[in-house]
């Protein structure tokens, strides 16, 4: 039974994490042509909203299942997109570094 609740929490946390990621991308895209101060303010407001969404996700899963393992799975799931984004950035940076080396340009 433990794995079932952990898996349910992981799925829920991952779904919320993916939704938060696309919400951030939407806010950034919507505010591309605004002054820098307005851009920063909108992104900060987005992050505050995302924190409340994460708390609501944790509370909702607790109220539904009343199980510690669903909360743990949700917490792990909420970090999924952060880790995926970090890995994708590392891969992109590695590929750019390799391309600059192949062209023979100095790499500082």
Secondary structure in CASP SS format (residue, H / E / C, confidence):
PFRMAT SS
TARGET T0000
AUTHOR 0000-0000-0000
METHOD secondary structure of the structure
MODEL  1
X C 1.00
X H 1.00
X H 1.00
X H 1.00
X H 1.00
X H 1.00
X H 1.00
X H 1.00
X H 1.00
X H 1.00
X H 1.00
X H 1.00
X H 1.00
X H 1.00
X H 1.00
X H 1.00
X H 1.00
X H 1.00
X H 1.00
X H 1.00
X H 1.00
X H 1.00
X H 1.00
X H 1.00
X H 1.00
X H 1.00
X H 1.00
X H 1.00
X H 1.00
X H 1.00
X C 1.00
X C 1.00
X C 1.00
X C 1.00
X C 1.00
X H 1.00
X H 1.00
X H 1.00
X H 1.00
X H 1.00
X H 1.00
X H 1.00
X H 1.00
X H 1.00
X H 1.00
X H 1.00
X H 1.00
X H 1.00
X H 1.00
X H 1.00
X H 1.00
X H 1.00
X H 1.00
X H 1.00
X H 1.00
X H 1.00
X H 1.00
X H 1.00
X H 1.00
X H 1.00
X H 1.00
X H 1.00
X H 1.00
X H 1.00
X H 1.00
X C 1.00
X C 1.00
X H 1.00
X H 1.00
X H 1.00
X H 1.00
X H 1.00
X H 1.00
X H 1.00
X H 1.00
X H 1.00
X H 1.00
X H 1.00
X C 1.00
X H 1.00
X H 1.00
X H 1.00
X H 1.00
X H 1.00
X H 1.00
X H 1.00
X H 1.00
X H 1.00
X H 1.00
X H 1.00
X H 1.00
X H 1.00
X H 1.00
X H 1.00
X H 1.00
X H 1.00
X H 1.00
X H 1.00
X H 1.00
X H 1.00
X H 1.00
X H 1.00
X H 1.00
X C 1.00
X C 1.00
X C 1.00
X C 1.00
X C 1.00
END
